[in-house]
Amino acid sequence: MASTAVAAASPVALDLYGNRFGPRKAEALERFGGTAETEAAVAAGLAYLASIQDERGHWGRRSRAHDKYGETWVGKTGLGLLAFLGAGHVPDQDSEYSAVAARARDALLAAQHAETGHFGVTSSYSHGIATYALAECYAITEDRNLRAPLERAVSWIARNQDKSRDPRSRGGWGYYSAFLSPEDGFARTSVTSWQLMALESAKLSGIAVDDAVIDAA
């Protein structure tokens, strides 16, 4: 069986995400119902994800963009990175899947548009998920190279929050994009939830997030 060792976490991560590492992980599994079977299922899932990761670090096809959502590989890569971070596999550390997480992180960073901070030729779904994943990565690793890209991504989310007078949409997010045209101007519950997760994780990691943006959401 492959090694299941996980990486050492930063002090910030141990405070926020400590249940993913070492003795606190074992305690959390016992307290909240984790078993050898659930851990085996997680290990099998991670092994599968690692086996289908593209050598360039992403998951999903890059050869064809979706008509509505654009480059869906960006969101899929964010979700993949979240899975490995959730199991304590941290980029540039010493665990079974640290290299997998590092490639995913680098693929997302390479996809960020320098001017807007938006990730890939994508919709708001992918941008929110990518921002969320990199925010967790930053909190765990305290990698200074992640801070500026994360700040740009968070700023882009805040700028695209709905500020209309329509109470059904005000404070939420619709299908915003730096490259794709939205199908309408309405906010969506699902899109808004991803942006809020990204903003909360960024705030926990030490990135400045305007409380008014979160309150409005």
Buried (B, 14 or more C-beta within 10 A) or exposed (E): EEEBEBBBBBEBBBEBBBBBBBEBBEEBBEEEEBEEEEBEEBBEEBEEBBEEBBEEBBBBEBEEBBEEBBBBBBBBBBBBBBBBBBBBBBBEBEBBBBBBBBBBBBBBBEBBBEEBBBBBBBBBBBBBBBBBBBBBBBBBBBBEEBBEBBBBBBBBBBEBBBEEEEEEBBBBBBBBBBBBEEEEEBBBEEBBBBBBBBBBBBBBBEBEBBEEBBEBB
